[in-house]
Amino acid sequence: MKISDKKKEKISEQILAFLYSQNPKSLFTSYISQDIARDEEFVKKLLIELKEKNLILEIKKNPKGTPYLKRTRWRLSDATYQSYKKHQ
């Protein structure tokens, strides 16, 4: 089943809004997918697309500086956060 680009954009907007509401925390992909009730692999694909557009940042290390082997956390970029803040 294929999802239209318009629906992908709406889901991406949901992801950005959720990350904005949780800012400055960085969240794991599984937590984001659980909250917006979408498949984890699909959400990961959208998160990577948002990263390529410089809307979010990918964090590959834990707070102690040890790299994650299989997990990734995400948070809004500063520019995206400021943009959302202006519209709120």
C-alpha positions as CSV (number, residue, x, y, z in Angstrom):
1,M,0.0,0.0,0.0
2,K,1.4,3.4,-1.0
3,I,0.9,6.6,1.0
4,S,0.5,9.8,-0.9
5,D,3.1,12.6,-0.6
6,K,0.4,14.8,0.9
7,K,-0.2,12.3,3.7
8,K,3.5,11.9,4.3
9,E,3.8,15.7,4.7
10,K,1.0,15.7,7.3
11,I,2.7,12.8,9.2
12,S,6.0,14.7,9.1
13,E,4.2,17.7,10.5
14,Q,2.9,15.6,13.3
15,I,6.4,14.4,14.0
16,L,7.7,18.0,14.1
17,A,4.9,19.1,16.4
18,F,5.5,16.2,18.7
19,L,9.3,17.0,18.9
20,Y,8.5,20.6,19.5
21,S,6.2,19.7,22.4
22,Q,9.0,17.6,23.9
23,N,11.8,20.0,23.3
24,P,14.7,20.1,24.5
25,K,14.5,16.3,25.1
26,S,15.7,14.1,22.3
27,L,13.5,11.1,21.7
28,F,14.1,7.6,20.3
29,T,12.5,6.6,17.1
30,S,10.4,3.9,18.8
31,Y,8.9,6.5,21.2
32,I,8.0,8.9,18.4
33,S,6.4,6.1,16.3
34,Q,4.4,4.9,19.4
35,D,3.1,8.4,20.1
36,I,1.9,9.1,16.5
37,A,0.7,5.5,16.1
38,R,2.7,4.7,13.0
39,D,5.1,1.9,12.0
40,E,8.6,2.4,13.3
41,E,10.3,1.8,10.0
42,F,8.0,4.3,8.2
43,V,8.7,6.9,10.9
44,K,12.4,6.3,10.7
45,K,12.2,6.9,6.9
46,L,10.4,10.2,7.5
47,L,12.8,11.2,10.2
48,I,15.8,10.7,7.8
49,E,14.0,12.8,5.2
50,L,13.5,15.6,7.8
51,K,17.1,15.3,8.8
52,E,18.2,15.8,5.1
53,K,16.1,19.0,5.1
54,N,17.9,20.2,8.2
55,L,14.7,20.3,10.3
56,I,15.8,17.8,12.9
57,L,19.1,16.6,14.4
58,E,20.1,12.9,14.8
59,I,21.9,12.1,18.0
60,K,23.9,8.9,17.9
61,K,25.5,9.0,21.3
62,N,24.2,8.7,24.8
63,P,24.6,11.4,27.4
64,K,27.9,9.8,28.5
65,G,29.3,10.0,25.0
66,T,29.1,6.3,24.2
67,P,27.8,5.7,20.6
68,Y,24.5,3.8,20.2
69,L,24.9,0.6,18.3
70,K,21.3,0.3,17.0
71,R,19.4,3.2,18.4
72,T,19.1,6.8,17.4
73,R,17.5,9.8,19.2
74,W,16.0,12.8,17.4
75,R,15.4,16.5,18.3
76,L,14.4,19.7,16.5
77,S,17.2,21.8,15.1
78,D,17.5,25.2,16.7
79,A,16.3,27.0,13.5
80,T,13.2,24.8,13.4
81,Y,12.5,25.3,17.0
82,Q,12.7,29.1,16.6
83,S,10.4,29.0,13.6
84,Y,7.8,26.9,15.5
85,K,8.1,29.2,18.5
86,K,7.3,32.3,16.3
87,H,4.1,30.6,15.1
88,Q,2.8,29.5,18.5
